[in-house]
């Protein structure tokens, strides 16, 4: 099972980072060139949390953005008695 947020759909992304070499045209150079391009992995901030659906808990991956926007009553057992 891959780590994907059940609410927002956030997942691992592959991005490229690059260094630039040369002197910019603004300062009288011939321009900047891309050099040293590397692949990098960008992972979302995911947490495995139980959510109560139809009176039963289901453990799902949730991003922190989803946790903040989620209704707090979904994270609490509805069948639990309060004293």
N, CA, C and O atoms as a Maestro MAE file, in Angstrom:
{
 s_m_m2io_version
 :::
 2.0.0
}

f_m_ct {
 s_m_title
 :::
 protein
 m_atom[332] {
  # First column is atom index #
  i_m_mmod_type
  r_m_x_coord
  r_m_y_coord
  r_m_z_coord
  i_m_residue_number
  s_m_chain_name
  s_m_pdb_residue_name
  s_m_pdb_atom_name
  i_m_atomic_number
  :::
  1 25 0.841 -1.178 0.000 1 A "UNK " " N  " 7
  2 3 0.000 0.000 0.000 1 A "UNK " " CA " 6
  3 2 0.889 1.245 0.000 1 A "UNK " " C  " 6
  4 15 1.760 1.395 0.858 1 A "UNK " " O  " 8
  5 25 0.666 2.124 -0.956 2 A "UNK " " N  " 7
  6 3 1.481 3.322 -1.038 2 A "UNK " " CA " 6
  7 2 0.959 4.381 -0.072 2 A "UNK " " C  " 6
  8 15 -0.211 4.378 0.308 2 A "UNK " " O  " 8
  9 25 1.861 5.293 0.315 3 A "UNK " " N  " 7
  10 3 1.479 6.356 1.235 3 A "UNK " " CA " 6
  11 2 0.825 7.489 0.444 3 A "UNK " " C  " 6
  12 15 1.508 8.311 -0.166 3 A "UNK " " O  " 8
  13 25 -0.484 7.515 0.468 4 A "UNK " " N  " 7
  14 3 -1.256 8.556 -0.201 4 A "UNK " " CA " 6
  15 2 -2.319 9.032 0.779 4 A "UNK " " C  " 6
  16 15 -2.981 8.214 1.417 4 A "UNK " " O  " 8
  17 25 -2.488 10.331 0.905 5 A "UNK " " N  " 7
  18 3 -3.495 10.883 1.808 5 A "UNK " " CA " 6
  19 2 -4.889 10.501 1.297 5 A "UNK " " C  " 6
  20 15 -5.198 10.653 0.115 5 A "UNK " " O  " 8
  21 25 -5.720 10.002 2.220 6 A "UNK " " N  " 7
  22 3 -7.060 9.545 1.846 6 A "UNK " " CA " 6
  23 2 -7.993 10.710 1.537 6 A "UNK " " C  " 6
  24 15 -9.002 10.523 0.858 6 A "UNK " " O  " 8
  25 25 -7.677 11.908 2.023 7 A "UNK " " N  " 7
  26 3 -8.567 13.054 1.825 7 A "UNK " " CA " 6
  27 2 -8.074 13.949 0.686 7 A "UNK " " C  " 6
  28 15 -8.821 14.234 -0.251 7 A "UNK " " O  " 8
  29 25 -6.809 14.392 0.769 8 A "UNK " " N  " 7
  30 3 -6.305 15.357 -0.210 8 A "UNK " " CA " 6
  31 2 -5.632 14.708 -1.411 8 A "UNK " " C  " 6
  32 15 -5.467 15.356 -2.445 8 A "UNK " " O  " 8
  33 25 -5.238 13.439 -1.296 9 A "UNK " " N  " 7
  34 3 -4.577 12.749 -2.409 9 A "UNK " " CA " 6
  35 2 -3.107 13.086 -2.553 9 A "UNK " " C  " 6
  36 15 -2.513 12.810 -3.595 9 A "UNK " " O  " 8
  37 25 -2.502 13.682 -1.519 10 A "UNK " " N  " 7
  38 3 -1.081 14.024 -1.595 10 A "UNK " " CA " 6
  39 2 -0.253 12.745 -1.608 10 A "UNK " " C  " 6
  40 15 -0.564 11.787 -0.899 10 A "UNK " " O  " 8
  41 25 0.802 12.736 -2.418 11 A "UNK " " N  " 7
  42 3 1.668 11.569 -2.551 11 A "UNK " " CA " 6
  43 2 3.103 12.015 -2.776 11 A "UNK " " C  " 6
  44 15 3.372 13.211 -2.891 11 A "UNK " " O  " 8
  45 25 4.018 11.068 -2.841 12 A "UNK " " N  " 7
  46 3 5.421 11.373 -3.075 12 A "UNK " " CA " 6
  47 2 5.587 11.951 -4.478 12 A "UNK " " C  " 6
  48 15 5.025 11.447 -5.450 12 A "UNK " " O  " 8
  49 25 6.388 13.041 -4.556 13 A "UNK " " N  " 7
  50 3 6.642 13.691 -5.850 13 A "UNK " " CA " 6
  51 2 8.127 13.638 -6.151 13 A "UNK " " C  " 6
  52 15 8.955 13.676 -5.241 13 A "UNK " " O  " 8
  53 25 8.461 13.551 -7.422 14 A "UNK " " N  " 7
  54 3 9.849 13.586 -7.860 14 A "UNK " " CA " 6
  55 2 10.078 14.928 -8.554 14 A "UNK " " C  " 6
  56 15 9.442 15.232 -9.564 14 A "UNK " " O  " 8
  57 25 10.991 15.724 -8.003 15 A "UNK " " N  " 7
  58 3 11.260 17.044 -8.562 15 A "UNK " " CA " 6
  59 2 12.733 17.137 -8.916 15 A "UNK " " C  " 6
  60 15 13.533 16.303 -8.493 15 A "UNK " " O  " 8
  61 25 13.090 18.149 -9.689 16 A "UNK " " N  " 7
  62 3 14.477 18.353 -10.097 16 A "UNK " " CA " 6
  63 2 15.016 19.628 -9.470 16 A "UNK " " C  " 6
  64 15 14.341 20.656 -9.442 16 A "UNK " " O  " 8
  65 25 16.239 19.547 -8.968 17 A "UNK " " N  " 7
  66 3 16.924 20.730 -8.481 17 A "UNK " " CA " 6
  67 2 18.080 20.998 -9.432 17 A "UNK " " C  " 6
  68 15 18.636 20.065 -10.012 17 A "UNK " " O  " 8
  69 25 18.444 22.265 -9.596 18 A "UNK " " N  " 7
  70 3 19.530 22.557 -10.524 18 A "UNK " " CA " 6
  71 2 20.364 23.723 -10.023 18 A "UNK " " C  " 6
  72 15 19.851 24.642 -9.385 18 A "UNK " " O  " 8
  73 25 21.635 23.674 -10.315 19 A "UNK " " N  " 7
  74 3 22.548 24.782 -10.064 19 A "UNK " " CA " 6
  75 2 22.701 25.531 -11.380 19 A "UNK " " C  " 6
  76 15 22.537 24.955 -12.456 19 A "UNK " " O  " 8
  77 25 23.016 26.814 -11.288 20 A "UNK " " N  " 7
  78 3 23.247 27.601 -12.494 20 A "UNK " " CA " 6
  79 2 24.666 28.129 -12.464 20 A "UNK " " C  " 6
  80 15 25.154 28.588 -11.431 20 A "UNK " " O  " 8
  81 25 25.322 28.059 -13.613 21 A "UNK " " N  " 7
  82 3 26.678 28.585 -13.674 21 A "UNK " " CA " 6
  83 2 26.791 29.590 -14.807 21 A "UNK " " C  " 6
  84 15 26.021 29.548 -15.767 21 A "UNK " " O  " 8
  85 25 27.733 30.474 -14.691 22 A "UNK " " N  " 7
  86 3 27.914 31.510 -15.694 22 A "UNK " " CA " 6
  87 2 27.602 32.872 -15.102 22 A "UNK " " C  " 6
  88 15 27.259 32.992 -13.926 22 A "UNK " " O  " 8
  89 25 27.725 33.881 -15.922 23 A "UNK " " N  " 7
  90 3 27.468 35.254 -15.498 23 A "UNK " " CA " 6
  91 2 26.210 35.750 -16.201 23 A "UNK " " C  " 6
  92 15 26.073 35.573 -17.412 23 A "UNK " " O  " 8
  93 25 25.276 36.376 -15.452 24 A "UNK " " N  " 7
  94 3 24.028 36.810 -16.079 24 A "UNK " " CA " 6
  95 2 24.241 37.925 -17.109 24 A "UNK " " C  " 6
  96 15 25.193 38.700 -17.016 24 A "UNK " " O  " 8
  97 25 23.351 37.986 -18.074 25 A "UNK " " N  " 7
  98 3 23.449 38.995 -19.143 25 A "UNK " " CA " 6
  99 2 23.345 40.410 -18.588 25 A "UNK " " C  " 6
  100 15 23.915 41.351 -19.141 25 A "UNK " " O  " 8
  101 25 22.598 40.547 -17.470 26 A "UNK " " N  " 7
  102 3 22.451 41.853 -16.843 26 A "UNK " " CA " 6
  103 2 23.796 42.439 -16.442 26 A "UNK " " C  " 6
  104 15 24.002 43.652 -16.479 26 A "UNK " " O  " 8
  105 25 24.713 41.543 -16.054 27 A "UNK " " N  " 7
  106 3 26.027 42.016 -15.592 27 A "UNK " " CA " 6
  107 2 27.097 41.901 -16.684 27 A "UNK " " C  " 6
  108 15 28.291 41.930 -16.388 27 A "UNK " " O  " 8
  109 25 26.672 41.771 -17.937 28 A "UNK " " N  " 7
  110 3 27.611 41.746 -19.047 28 A "UNK " " CA " 6
  111 2 28.104 40.372 -19.443 28 A "UNK " " C  " 6
  112 15 29.042 40.261 -20.232 28 A "UNK " " O  " 8
  113 25 27.488 39.306 -18.907 29 A "UNK " " N  " 7
  114 3 27.907 37.947 -19.245 29 A "UNK " " CA " 6
  115 2 27.140 37.404 -20.442 29 A "UNK " " C  " 6
  116 15 26.375 38.120 -21.088 29 A "UNK " " O  " 8
  117 25 27.360 36.131 -20.720 30 A "UNK " " N  " 7
  118 3 26.685 35.499 -21.858 30 A "UNK " " CA " 6
  119 2 25.433 34.764 -21.424 30 A "UNK " " C  " 6
  120 15 24.749 34.176 -22.262 30 A "UNK " " O  " 8
  121 25 25.114 34.781 -20.141 31 A "UNK " " N  " 7
  122 3 23.887 34.150 -19.658 31 A "UNK " " CA " 6
  123 2 24.168 32.984 -18.733 31 A "UNK " " C  " 6
  124 15 25.280 32.456 -18.694 31 A "UNK " " O  " 8
  125 25 23.139 32.588 -17.986 32 A "UNK " " N  " 7
  126 3 23.256 31.485 -17.038 32 A "UNK " " CA " 6
  127 2 22.925 30.166 -17.729 32 A "UNK " " C  " 6
  128 15 22.004 30.093 -18.543 32 A "UNK " " O  " 8
  129 25 23.685 29.126 -17.395 33 A "UNK " " N  " 7
  130 3 23.454 27.784 -17.929 33 A "UNK " " CA " 6
  131 2 23.059 26.863 -16.795 33 A "UNK " " C  " 6
  132 15 23.538 27.012 -15.671 33 A "UNK " " O  " 8
  133 25 22.182 25.907 -17.085 34 A "UNK " " N  " 7
  134 3 21.816 24.901 -16.085 34 A "UNK " " CA " 6
  135 2 22.935 23.878 -15.999 34 A "UNK " " C  " 6
  136 15 23.367 23.321 -17.008 34 A "UNK " " O  " 8
  137 25 23.392 23.645 -14.796 35 A "UNK " " N  " 7
  138 3 24.443 22.643 -14.591 35 A "UNK " " CA " 6
  139 2 24.134 21.916 -13.294 35 A "UNK " " C  " 6
  140 15 23.583 22.509 -12.367 35 A "UNK " " O  " 8
  141 25 24.472 20.672 -13.221 36 A "UNK " " N  " 7
  142 3 24.260 19.910 -11.992 36 A "UNK " " CA " 6
  143 2 22.799 19.695 -11.682 36 A "UNK " " C  " 6
  144 15 22.341 20.052 -10.596 36 A "UNK " " O  " 8
  145 25 22.048 19.114 -12.616 37 A "UNK " " N  " 7
  146 3 20.633 18.835 -12.402 37 A "UNK " " CA " 6
  147 2 20.518 17.506 -11.668 37 A "UNK " " C  " 6
  148 15 21.081 16.501 -12.101 37 A "UNK " " O  " 8
  149 25 19.777 17.503 -10.543 38 A "UNK " " N  " 7
  150 3 19.618 16.292 -9.742 38 A "UNK " " CA " 6
  151 2 18.149 16.029 -9.487 38 A "UNK " " C  " 6
  152 15 17.351 16.957 -9.359 38 A "UNK " " O  " 8
  153 25 17.800 14.754 -9.413 39 A "UNK " " N  " 7
  154 3 16.442 14.372 -9.045 39 A "UNK " " CA " 6
  155 2 16.349 14.328 -7.523 39 A "UNK " " C  " 6
  156 15 17.295 13.927 -6.844 39 A "UNK " " O  " 8
  157 25 15.209 14.741 -7.001 40 A "UNK " " N  " 7
  158 3 15.007 14.775 -5.561 40 A "UNK " " CA " 6
  159 2 13.602 14.280 -5.259 40 A "UNK " " C  " 6
  160 15 12.679 14.488 -6.047 40 A "UNK " " O  " 8
  161 25 13.442 13.620 -4.108 41 A "UNK " " N  " 7
  162 3 12.129 13.124 -3.695 41 A "UNK " " CA " 6
  163 2 11.542 14.097 -2.681 41 A "UNK " " C  " 6
  164 15 12.212 14.478 -1.721 41 A "UNK " " O  " 8
  165 25 10.300 14.496 -2.893 42 A "UNK " " N  " 7
  166 3 9.592 15.379 -1.977 42 A "UNK " " CA " 6
  167 2 8.437 14.577 -1.389 42 A "UNK " " C  " 6
  168 15 7.500 14.212 -2.099 42 A "UNK " " O  " 8
  169 25 8.511 14.302 -0.065 43 A "UNK " " N  " 7
  170 3 7.504 13.478 0.578 43 A "UNK " " CA " 6
  171 2 6.531 14.336 1.377 43 A "UNK " " C  " 6
  172 15 6.946 15.302 2.018 43 A "UNK " " O  " 8
  173 25 5.236 14.000 1.348 44 A "UNK " " N  " 7
  174 3 4.258 14.758 2.125 44 A "UNK " " CA " 6
  175 2 4.330 14.374 3.601 44 A "UNK " " C  " 6
  176 15 4.851 13.316 3.953 44 A "UNK " " O  " 8
  177 25 3.806 15.237 4.450 45 A "UNK " " N  " 7
  178 3 3.786 15.005 5.891 45 A "UNK " " CA " 6
  179 2 2.537 14.188 6.216 45 A "UNK " " C  " 6
  180 15 1.463 14.749 6.435 45 A "UNK " " O  " 8
  181 25 2.683 12.846 6.245 46 A "UNK " " N  " 7
  182 3 1.545 11.955 6.428 46 A "UNK " " CA " 6
  183 2 1.596 11.273 7.788 46 A "UNK " " C  " 6
  184 15 2.670 10.968 8.305 46 A "UNK " " O  " 8
  185 25 0.411 11.037 8.360 47 A "UNK " " N  " 7
  186 3 0.272 10.336 9.633 47 A "UNK " " CA " 6
  187 2 -0.809 9.276 9.481 47 A "UNK " " C  " 6
  188 15 -1.825 9.502 8.823 47 A "UNK " " O  " 8
  189 25 -0.581 8.104 10.103 48 A "UNK " " N  " 7
  190 3 -1.585 7.050 10.061 48 A "UNK " " CA " 6
  191 2 -2.509 7.222 11.258 48 A "UNK " " C  " 6
  192 15 -2.087 7.077 12.405 48 A "UNK " " O  " 8
  193 25 -3.766 7.532 10.985 49 A "UNK " " N  " 7
  194 3 -4.736 7.816 12.041 49 A "UNK " " CA " 6
  195 2 -5.994 6.978 11.840 49 A "UNK " " C  " 6
  196 15 -6.400 6.725 10.705 49 A "UNK " " O  " 8
  197 25 -6.611 6.547 12.938 50 A "UNK " " N  " 7
  198 3 -7.898 5.845 12.800 50 A "UNK " " CA " 6
  199 2 -9.041 6.854 12.636 50 A "UNK " " C  " 6
  200 15 -9.118 7.853 13.352 50 A "UNK " " O  " 8
  201 25 -9.905 6.572 11.697 51 A "UNK " " N  " 7
  202 3 -11.104 7.386 11.462 51 A "UNK " " CA " 6
  203 2 -12.307 6.470 11.673 51 A "UNK " " C  " 6
  204 15 -12.307 5.316 11.244 51 A "UNK " " O  " 8
  205 25 -13.316 6.995 12.332 52 A "UNK " " N  " 7
  206 3 -14.509 6.200 12.598 52 A "UNK " " CA " 6
  207 2 -15.506 6.398 11.463 52 A "UNK " " C  " 6
  208 15 -16.012 7.497 11.237 52 A "UNK " " O  " 8
  209 25 -15.779 5.284 10.744 53 A "UNK " " N  " 7
  210 3 -16.728 5.294 9.637 53 A "UNK " " CA " 6
  211 2 -17.760 4.205 9.911 53 A "UNK " " C  " 6
  212 15 -17.403 3.037 10.063 53 A "UNK " " O  " 8
  213 25 -19.016 4.575 9.974 54 A "UNK " " N  " 7
  214 3 -20.121 3.644 10.265 54 A "UNK " " CA " 6
  215 2 -19.897 2.877 11.565 54 A "UNK " " C  " 6
  216 15 -20.202 1.687 11.641 54 A "UNK " " O  " 8
  217 25 -19.370 3.545 12.581 55 A "UNK " " N  " 7
  218 3 -19.172 2.923 13.893 55 A "UNK " " CA " 6
  219 2 -17.975 2.009 13.999 55 A "UNK " " C  " 6
  220 15 -17.801 1.348 15.023 55 A "UNK " " O  " 8
  221 25 -17.136 1.947 12.965 56 A "UNK " " N  " 7
  222 3 -15.950 1.085 12.988 56 A "UNK " " CA " 6
  223 2 -14.725 1.924 12.649 56 A "UNK " " C  " 6
  224 15 -14.799 2.826 11.815 56 A "UNK " " O  " 8
  225 25 -13.591 1.630 13.299 57 A "UNK " " N  " 7
  226 3 -12.375 2.387 13.007 57 A "UNK " " CA " 6
  227 2 -11.683 1.873 11.743 57 A "UNK " " C  " 6
  228 15 -11.624 0.667 11.503 57 A "UNK " " O  " 8
  229 25 -11.167 2.789 10.950 58 A "UNK " " N  " 7
  230 3 -10.365 2.452 9.775 58 A "UNK " " CA " 6
  231 2 -9.093 3.276 9.837 58 A "UNK " " C  " 6
  232 15 -9.149 4.501 9.946 58 A "UNK " " O  " 8
  233 25 -7.935 2.606 9.768 59 A "UNK " " N  " 7
  234 3 -6.672 3.336 9.796 59 A "UNK " " CA " 6
  235 2 -6.334 3.780 8.384 59 A "UNK " " C  " 6
  236 15 -6.242 2.963 7.468 59 A "UNK " " O  " 8
  237 25 -6.150 5.084 8.218 60 A "UNK " " N  " 7
  238 3 -5.826 5.642 6.902 60 A "UNK " " CA " 6
  239 2 -4.689 6.640 7.056 60 A "UNK " " C  " 6
  240 15 -4.446 7.166 8.142 60 A "UNK " " O  " 8
  241 25 -3.993 6.892 5.941 61 A "UNK " " N  " 7
  242 3 -2.957 7.917 5.919 61 A "UNK " " CA " 6
  243 2 -3.620 9.273 5.715 61 A "UNK " " C  " 6
  244 15 -4.442 9.444 4.815 61 A "UNK " " O  " 8
  245 25 -3.252 10.245 6.568 62 A "UNK " " N  " 7
  246 3 -3.801 11.590 6.456 62 A "UNK " " CA " 6
  247 2 -2.666 12.600 6.472 62 A "UNK " " C  " 6
  248 15 -1.738 12.487 7.273 62 A "UNK " " O  " 8
  249 25 -2.741 13.585 5.589 63 A "UNK " " N  " 7
  250 3 -1.767 14.671 5.617 63 A "UNK " " CA " 6
  251 2 -2.143 15.630 6.743 63 A "UNK " " C  " 6
  252 15 -3.278 15.620 7.220 63 A "UNK " " O  " 8
  253 25 -1.203 16.446 7.158 64 A "UNK " " N  " 7
  254 3 -1.486 17.386 8.236 64 A "UNK " " CA " 6
  255 2 -2.518 18.420 7.804 64 A "UNK " " C  " 6
  256 15 -3.293 18.906 8.629 64 A "UNK " " O  " 8
  257 25 -2.534 18.754 6.532 65 A "UNK " " N  " 7
  258 3 -3.549 19.682 6.017 65 A "UNK " " CA " 6
  259 2 -4.935 19.058 6.151 65 A "UNK " " C  " 6
  260 15 -5.893 19.747 6.502 65 A "UNK " " O  " 8
  261 25 -5.048 17.765 5.876 66 A "UNK " " N  " 7
  262 3 -6.325 17.072 6.005 66 A "UNK " " CA " 6
  263 2 -6.733 16.954 7.470 66 A "UNK " " C  " 6
  264 15 -7.915 17.067 7.793 66 A "UNK " " O  " 8
  265 25 -5.764 16.730 8.360 67 A "UNK " " N  " 7
  266 3 -6.077 16.629 9.789 67 A "UNK " " CA " 6
  267 2 -6.653 17.934 10.325 67 A "UNK " " C  " 6
  268 15 -7.563 17.917 11.155 67 A "UNK " " O  " 8
  269 25 -6.128 19.065 9.855 68 A "UNK " " N  " 7
  270 3 -6.629 20.365 10.310 68 A "UNK " " CA " 6
  271 2 -8.021 20.655 9.767 68 A "UNK " " C  " 6
  272 15 -8.832 21.291 10.441 68 A "UNK " " O  " 8
  273 25 -8.302 20.191 8.547 69 A "UNK " " N  " 7
  274 3 -9.595 20.503 7.935 69 A "UNK " " CA " 6
  275 2 -10.674 19.471 8.268 69 A "UNK " " C  " 6
  276 15 -11.856 19.711 8.022 69 A "UNK " " O  " 8
  277 25 -10.274 18.322 8.829 70 A "UNK " " N  " 7
  278 3 -11.209 17.235 9.113 70 A "UNK " " CA " 6
  279 2 -12.075 17.563 10.332 70 A "UNK " " C  " 6
  280 15 -11.637 18.267 11.242 70 A "UNK " " O  " 8
  281 25 -13.295 17.048 10.340 71 A "UNK " " N  " 7
  282 3 -14.183 17.206 11.483 71 A "UNK " " CA " 6
  283 2 -13.603 16.422 12.664 71 A "UNK " " C  " 6
  284 15 -13.357 15.224 12.523 71 A "UNK " " O  " 8
  285 25 -13.375 17.055 13.827 72 A "UNK " " N  " 7
  286 3 -12.742 16.367 14.951 72 A "UNK " " CA " 6
  287 2 -13.536 15.182 15.483 72 A "UNK " " C  " 6
  288 15 -12.959 14.292 16.107 72 A "UNK " " O  " 8
  289 25 -14.852 15.147 15.251 73 A "UNK " " N  " 7
  290 3 -15.645 14.030 15.759 73 A "UNK " " CA " 6
  291 2 -15.359 12.730 15.006 73 A "UNK " " C  " 6
  292 15 -15.708 11.654 15.491 73 A "UNK " " O  " 8
  293 25 -14.734 12.806 13.836 74 A "UNK " " N  " 7
  294 3 -14.401 11.590 13.084 74 A "UNK " " CA " 6
  295 2 -13.215 10.855 13.686 74 A "UNK " " C  " 6
  296 15 -13.003 9.679 13.390 74 A "UNK " " O  " 8
  297 25 -12.429 11.536 14.536 75 A "UNK " " N  " 7
  298 3 -11.252 10.929 15.131 75 A "UNK " " CA " 6
  299 2 -11.545 10.327 16.498 75 A "UNK " " C  " 6
  300 15 -10.662 9.709 17.092 75 A "UNK " " O  " 8
  301 25 -12.769 10.493 17.015 76 A "UNK " " N  " 7
  302 3 -13.134 10.020 18.345 76 A "UNK " " CA " 6
  303 2 -14.153 8.897 18.212 76 A "UNK " " C  " 6
  304 15 -15.020 8.928 17.338 76 A "UNK " " O  " 8
  305 25 -14.036 7.904 19.094 77 A "UNK " " N  " 7
  306 3 -14.966 6.784 19.099 77 A "UNK " " CA " 6
  307 2 -16.364 7.282 19.483 77 A "UNK " " C  " 6
  308 15 -16.542 7.804 20.584 77 A "UNK " " O  " 8
  309 25 -17.362 7.132 18.599 78 A "UNK " " N  " 7
  310 3 -18.708 7.622 18.925 78 A "UNK " " CA " 6
  311 2 -19.411 6.761 19.977 78 A "UNK " " C  " 6
  312 15 -20.354 7.216 20.625 78 A "UNK " " O  " 8
  313 25 -18.951 5.518 20.146 79 A "UNK " " N  " 7
  314 3 -19.604 4.595 21.087 79 A "UNK " " CA " 6
  315 2 -19.057 4.712 22.501 79 A "UNK " " C  " 6
  316 15 -19.597 4.102 23.424 79 A "UNK " " O  " 8
  317 25 -17.999 5.484 22.683 80 A "UNK " " N  " 7
  318 3 -17.362 5.613 23.992 80 A "UNK " " CA " 6
  319 2 -18.233 6.473 24.913 80 A "UNK " " C  " 6
  320 15 -18.732 7.529 24.523 80 A "UNK " " O  " 8
  321 25 -18.399 5.988 26.142 81 A "UNK " " N  " 7
  322 3 -19.212 6.736 27.110 81 A "UNK " " CA " 6
  323 2 -18.382 7.843 27.726 81 A "UNK " " C  " 6
  324 15 -17.179 7.695 27.940 81 A "UNK " " O  " 8
  325 25 -19.040 8.949 28.007 82 A "UNK " " N  " 7
  326 3 -18.371 10.034 28.730 82 A "UNK " " CA " 6
  327 2 -18.875 10.048 30.162 82 A "UNK " " C  " 6
  328 15 -20.071 9.893 30.409 82 A "UNK " " O  " 8
  329 25 -17.977 10.229 31.088 83 A "UNK " " N  " 7
  330 3 -18.364 10.169 32.503 83 A "UNK " " CA " 6
  331 2 -18.931 11.455 33.008 83 A "UNK " " C  " 6
  332 15 -19.299 11.550 34.179 83 A "UNK " " O  " 8
  :::
 }
 m_bond[331] {
  # First column is bond index #
  i_m_from
  i_m_to
  i_m_order
  :::
  1 1 2 1
  2 2 3 1
  3 3 4 2
  4 3 5 1
  5 5 6 1
  6 6 7 1
  7 7 8 2
  8 7 9 1
  9 9 10 1
  10 10 11 1
  11 11 12 2
  12 11 13 1
  13 13 14 1
  14 14 15 1
  15 15 16 2
  16 15 17 1
  17 17 18 1
  18 18 19 1
  19 19 20 2
  20 19 21 1
  21 21 22 1
  22 22 23 1
  23 23 24 2
  24 23 25 1
  25 25 26 1
  26 26 27 1
  27 27 28 2
  28 27 29 1
  29 29 30 1
  30 30 31 1
  31 31 32 2
  32 31 33 1
  33 33 34 1
  34 34 35 1
  35 35 36 2
  36 35 37 1
  37 37 38 1
  38 38 39 1
  39 39 40 2
  40 39 41 1
  41 41 42 1
  42 42 43 1
  43 43 44 2
  44 43 45 1
  45 45 46 1
  46 46 47 1
  47 47 48 2
  48 47 49 1
  49 49 50 1
  50 50 51 1
  51 51 52 2
  52 51 53 1
  53 53 54 1
  54 54 55 1
  55 55 56 2
  56 55 57 1
  57 57 58 1
  58 58 59 1
  59 59 60 2
  60 59 61 1
  61 61 62 1
  62 62 63 1
  63 63 64 2
  64 63 65 1
  65 65 66 1
  66 66 67 1
  67 67 68 2
  68 67 69 1
  69 69 70 1
  70 70 71 1
  71 71 72 2
  72 71 73 1
  73 73 74 1
  74 74 75 1
  75 75 76 2
  76 75 77 1
  77 77 78 1
  78 78 79 1
  79 79 80 2
  80 79 81 1
  81 81 82 1
  82 82 83 1
  83 83 84 2
  84 83 85 1
  85 85 86 1
  86 86 87 1
  87 87 88 2
  88 87 89 1
  89 89 90 1
  90 90 91 1
  91 91 92 2
  92 91 93 1
  93 93 94 1
  94 94 95 1
  95 95 96 2
  96 95 97 1
  97 97 98 1
  98 98 99 1
  99 99 100 2
  100 99 101 1
  101 101 102 1
  102 102 103 1
  103 103 104 2
  104 103 105 1
  105 105 106 1
  106 106 107 1
  107 107 108 2
  108 107 109 1
  109 109 110 1
  110 110 111 1
  111 111 112 2
  112 111 113 1
  113 113 114 1
  114 114 115 1
  115 115 116 2
  116 115 117 1
  117 117 118 1
  118 118 119 1
  119 119 120 2
  120 119 121 1
  121 121 122 1
  122 122 123 1
  123 123 124 2
  124 123 125 1
  125 125 126 1
  126 126 127 1
  127 127 128 2
  128 127 129 1
  129 129 130 1
  130 130 131 1
  131 131 132 2
  132 131 133 1
  133 133 134 1
  134 134 135 1
  135 135 136 2
  136 135 137 1
  137 137 138 1
  138 138 139 1
  139 139 140 2
  140 139 141 1
  141 141 142 1
  142 142 143 1
  143 143 144 2
  144 143 145 1
  145 145 146 1
  146 146 147 1
  147 147 148 2
  148 147 149 1
  149 149 150 1
  150 150 151 1
  151 151 152 2
  152 151 153 1
  153 153 154 1
  154 154 155 1
  155 155 156 2
  156 155 157 1
  157 157 158 1
  158 158 159 1
  159 159 160 2
  160 159 161 1
  161 161 162 1
  162 162 163 1
  163 163 164 2
  164 163 165 1
  165 165 166 1
  166 166 167 1
  167 167 168 2
  168 167 169 1
  169 169 170 1
  170 170 171 1
  171 171 172 2
  172 171 173 1
  173 173 174 1
  174 174 175 1
  175 175 176 2
  176 175 177 1
  177 177 178 1
  178 178 179 1
  179 179 180 2
  180 179 181 1
  181 181 182 1
  182 182 183 1
  183 183 184 2
  184 183 185 1
  185 185 186 1
  186 186 187 1
  187 187 188 2
  188 187 189 1
  189 189 190 1
  190 190 191 1
  191 191 192 2
  192 191 193 1
  193 193 194 1
  194 194 195 1
  195 195 196 2
  196 195 197 1
  197 197 198 1
  198 198 199 1
  199 199 200 2
  200 199 201 1
  201 201 202 1
  202 202 203 1
  203 203 204 2
  204 203 205 1
  205 205 206 1
  206 206 207 1
  207 207 208 2
  208 207 209 1
  209 209 210 1
  210 210 211 1
  211 211 212 2
  212 211 213 1
  213 213 214 1
  214 214 215 1
  215 215 216 2
  216 215 217 1
  217 217 218 1
  218 218 219 1
  219 219 220 2
  220 219 221 1
  221 221 222 1
  222 222 223 1
  223 223 224 2
  224 223 225 1
  225 225 226 1
  226 226 227 1
  227 227 228 2
  228 227 229 1
  229 229 230 1
  230 230 231 1
  231 231 232 2
  232 231 233 1
  233 233 234 1
  234 234 235 1
  235 235 236 2
  236 235 237 1
  237 237 238 1
  238 238 239 1
  239 239 240 2
  240 239 241 1
  241 241 242 1
  242 242 243 1
  243 243 244 2
  244 243 245 1
  245 245 246 1
  246 246 247 1
  247 247 248 2
  248 247 249 1
  249 249 250 1
  250 250 251 1
  251 251 252 2
  252 251 253 1
  253 253 254 1
  254 254 255 1
  255 255 256 2
  256 255 257 1
  257 257 258 1
  258 258 259 1
  259 259 260 2
  260 259 261 1
  261 261 262 1
  262 262 263 1
  263 263 264 2
  264 263 265 1
  265 265 266 1
  266 266 267 1
  267 267 268 2
  268 267 269 1
  269 269 270 1
  270 270 271 1
  271 271 272 2
  272 271 273 1
  273 273 274 1
  274 274 275 1
  275 275 276 2
  276 275 277 1
  277 277 278 1
  278 278 279 1
  279 279 280 2
  280 279 281 1
  281 281 282 1
  282 282 283 1
  283 283 284 2
  284 283 285 1
  285 285 286 1
  286 286 287 1
  287 287 288 2
  288 287 289 1
  289 289 290 1
  290 290 291 1
  291 291 292 2
  292 291 293 1
  293 293 294 1
  294 294 295 1
  295 295 296 2
  296 295 297 1
  297 297 298 1
  298 298 299 1
  299 299 300 2
  300 299 301 1
  301 301 302 1
  302 302 303 1
  303 303 304 2
  304 303 305 1
  305 305 306 1
  306 306 307 1
  307 307 308 2
  308 307 309 1
  309 309 310 1
  310 310 311 1
  311 311 312 2
  312 311 313 1
  313 313 314 1
  314 314 315 1
  315 315 316 2
  316 315 317 1
  317 317 318 1
  318 318 319 1
  319 319 320 2
  320 319 321 1
  321 321 322 1
  322 322 323 1
  323 323 324 2
  324 323 325 1
  325 325 326 1
  326 326 327 1
  327 327 328 2
  328 327 329 1
  329 329 330 1
  330 330 331 1
  331 331 332 2
  :::
 }
}
